[in-house]
Amino acid sequence: MMITIDEFKELLIKELKLEDISGDEIKDEDRLFGENGLGLDSVDSIELVLIIEKNFKVKIADPKQYKEIFASVKTLYEYVKSQKS
């Protein structure tokens, strides 16, 4: 069974050690990278791929899809959800 988007946000906070933010502060449309969002960087992107593989057994095989998949919290969640169903 797939987790909710709120549980997904909490997982990201825990796994990426984002101690300065809580799940209810993260909007679904928040960008993962850059200043206007979670502020993740390139090192975090590698960690994010590993988190998705470890927790959901979902691989993001095509690097050309990265920009679209990692656009926001919601796009990443929806991608994982689509791969699990």
Backbone bond lengths (Angstrom), bond angles and torsions (degrees), N, CA, C in turn:
res aa  C-N    CA-C-N  psi(-1)  N-CA   C-N-CA  omega(-1)  CA-C   N-CA-C  phi
1 M - - - 1.457 - - 1.538 109.24 -
2 M 1.298 114.84 138.51 1.455 121.08 -178.59 1.520 110.29 -81.95
3 I 1.311 116.47 144.63 1.462 121.60 177.59 1.526 109.93 -77.53
4 T 1.318 116.71 163.89 1.468 121.05 177.35 1.531 109.05 -76.70
5 I 1.319 115.87 166.40 1.463 119.19 179.05 1.531 110.80 -64.97
6 D 1.329 117.44 -31.96 1.474 119.78 177.76 1.531 110.81 -67.43
7 E 1.325 117.04 -39.99 1.466 120.98 176.33 1.531 110.27 -66.25
8 F 1.332 115.95 -35.18 1.459 122.12 177.41 1.531 110.22 -62.47
9 K 1.327 116.50 -43.88 1.465 121.61 178.17 1.523 110.32 -60.68
10 E 1.333 116.31 -44.51 1.471 120.89 179.38 1.526 110.69 -62.78
11 L 1.325 117.06 -38.31 1.461 121.42 177.31 1.530 110.46 -62.80
12 L 1.333 116.69 -44.03 1.469 120.74 178.64 1.526 110.48 -61.25
13 I 1.318 116.88 -43.78 1.468 121.19 179.89 1.525 109.96 -60.11
14 K 1.318 116.06 -47.25 1.470 120.98 -177.44 1.528 111.00 -66.26
15 E 1.328 116.69 -50.53 1.460 121.19 -174.50 1.528 113.15 -69.60
16 L 1.334 116.70 -34.26 1.467 120.51 -179.52 1.531 112.06 -93.01
17 K 1.331 115.33 0.89 1.465 121.60 178.77 1.531 111.86 55.68
18 L 1.336 115.41 49.22 1.462 122.15 178.84 1.528 108.15 -89.93
19 E 1.303 116.52 77.86 1.456 121.76 -171.36 1.527 114.08 -74.59
20 D 1.318 117.93 -16.84 1.461 120.94 -175.58 1.522 113.51 -90.00
21 I 1.333 117.77 6.88 1.463 120.52 -175.11 1.522 109.48 -141.38
22 S 1.329 115.68 150.36 1.464 120.16 176.16 1.529 108.83 -113.51
23 G 1.311 115.29 162.75 1.461 120.72 -176.73 1.518 113.60 -58.67
24 D 1.335 116.96 -37.08 1.457 118.32 -178.77 1.528 112.88 -76.51
25 E 1.318 118.00 -8.36 1.466 121.41 174.17 1.536 111.31 -85.36
26 I 1.322 116.32 -16.74 1.463 120.70 -178.45 1.527 108.97 -90.20
27 K 1.320 115.45 122.79 1.469 120.84 175.55 1.529 108.41 -87.42
28 D 1.321 115.68 150.40 1.467 120.36 -179.25 1.524 111.77 -55.29
29 E 1.334 116.29 -37.17 1.459 121.07 -175.66 1.528 113.47 -87.00
30 D 1.333 118.20 0.23 1.463 120.11 179.43 1.524 110.89 -58.94
31 R 1.312 114.33 136.30 1.465 120.14 176.45 1.520 108.93 -70.50
32 L 1.317 115.51 146.27 1.460 120.04 178.72 1.526 111.08 -78.83
33 F 1.341 116.23 -36.79 1.466 121.41 -173.68 1.517 110.82 -115.38
34 G 1.319 116.09 152.69 1.454 121.41 178.21 1.513 111.89 92.53
35 E 1.321 114.86 -179.71 1.461 121.53 -173.48 1.521 113.90 -72.20
36 N 1.316 117.83 -36.13 1.471 121.16 -176.46 1.521 110.70 -91.39
37 G 1.294 116.14 72.70 1.458 120.82 -179.34 1.504 109.73 162.67
38 L 1.319 116.34 -138.78 1.457 120.13 -178.54 1.520 112.93 -78.12
39 G 1.328 117.38 -17.67 1.457 120.60 176.13 1.520 114.35 73.92
40 L 1.323 116.99 27.20 1.459 119.95 178.71 1.522 110.35 -69.84
41 D 1.344 115.98 157.93 1.467 120.55 178.49 1.533 109.79 -121.73
42 S 1.337 116.30 -172.32 1.463 120.79 -174.88 1.530 112.74 -63.56
43 V 1.327 117.12 -34.38 1.467 120.00 176.79 1.527 109.43 -65.65
44 D 1.332 116.19 -40.66 1.461 120.66 177.40 1.529 111.42 -62.14
45 S 1.334 117.48 -33.30 1.461 120.15 -179.11 1.526 111.07 -62.99
46 I 1.319 116.29 -39.58 1.467 120.25 177.35 1.528 109.32 -65.04
47 E 1.312 115.79 -45.18 1.464 121.10 178.24 1.530 110.96 -59.87
48 L 1.328 115.98 -40.75 1.461 121.39 -179.69 1.523 111.54 -61.66
49 V 1.322 117.02 -43.53 1.470 121.30 177.30 1.526 109.66 -59.87
50 L 1.319 117.03 -43.90 1.471 121.00 179.45 1.528 111.59 -65.67
51 I 1.314 117.42 -38.90 1.467 122.06 178.16 1.527 110.43 -61.40
52 I 1.323 116.29 -44.88 1.467 121.14 -179.39 1.527 110.12 -64.68
53 E 1.328 116.54 -43.34 1.465 120.11 179.06 1.526 111.11 -64.31
54 K 1.325 116.91 -44.39 1.467 121.47 -176.52 1.527 111.84 -67.91
55 N 1.310 117.17 -46.95 1.459 121.09 -173.25 1.521 114.76 -84.12
56 F 1.329 117.06 -27.83 1.463 119.59 -174.14 1.525 113.77 -123.54
57 K 1.332 116.72 -3.94 1.475 121.24 -177.93 1.525 111.16 56.52
58 V 1.339 115.64 37.40 1.454 122.45 179.27 1.521 107.97 -114.33
59 K 1.334 115.47 126.58 1.461 120.95 176.54 1.525 109.19 -101.53
60 I 1.312 115.02 141.88 1.465 120.66 174.52 1.521 105.26 -106.17
61 A 1.330 114.05 91.34 1.453 120.77 -167.20 1.529 113.94 -77.34
62 D 1.303 117.45 -35.39 1.458 120.50 -172.69 1.532 111.08 -100.48
63 P 1.344 117.63 107.12 1.467 120.26 -179.69 1.531 113.13 -57.73
64 K 1.330 117.71 -22.66 1.464 120.36 178.42 1.523 111.30 -65.71
65 Q 1.333 117.13 -20.85 1.462 121.66 -179.89 1.522 112.40 -86.53
66 Y 1.311 117.63 -11.83 1.470 121.26 -172.67 1.522 112.94 -54.36
67 K 1.331 117.10 -47.63 1.464 120.18 -175.68 1.526 110.87 -59.20
68 E 1.327 116.28 -42.18 1.463 121.44 -179.86 1.537 111.16 -70.99
69 I 1.314 116.68 -46.90 1.468 121.56 -176.89 1.522 111.10 -65.91
70 F 1.323 116.92 -41.77 1.455 121.75 -176.33 1.530 113.46 -93.15
71 A 1.321 117.34 18.65 1.467 120.71 -178.65 1.530 111.95 -64.24
72 S 1.323 116.74 -40.49 1.469 120.26 -177.89 1.521 109.80 -152.05
73 V 1.301 114.98 172.04 1.465 120.47 176.27 1.530 108.88 -57.44
74 K 1.326 116.05 -45.21 1.468 120.92 -176.96 1.530 111.96 -65.49
75 T 1.337 118.31 -42.74 1.467 119.12 -178.32 1.524 110.98 -65.39
76 L 1.324 117.26 -36.92 1.464 120.13 177.18 1.520 110.20 -67.59
77 Y 1.325 116.55 -45.30 1.464 120.94 178.18 1.525 110.94 -59.23
78 E 1.332 117.01 -47.00 1.469 121.32 -178.87 1.532 111.24 -63.45
79 Y 1.321 117.00 -37.73 1.463 119.92 177.50 1.526 110.43 -62.90
80 V 1.323 116.48 -49.21 1.467 120.34 179.81 1.527 109.90 -59.88
81 K 1.320 116.23 -45.29 1.462 121.15 179.94 1.533 111.14 -59.98
82 S 1.329 116.90 -41.77 1.467 120.39 -179.35 1.531 111.78 -66.62
83 Q 1.319 116.73 -30.74 1.454 120.59 -179.92 1.524 112.15 -78.78
84 K 1.320 116.59 -21.67 1.461 121.43 -178.50 1.519 113.06 -89.67
85 S 1.348 117.76 -15.58 1.466 118.87 -177.06 1.503 112.86 -97.72
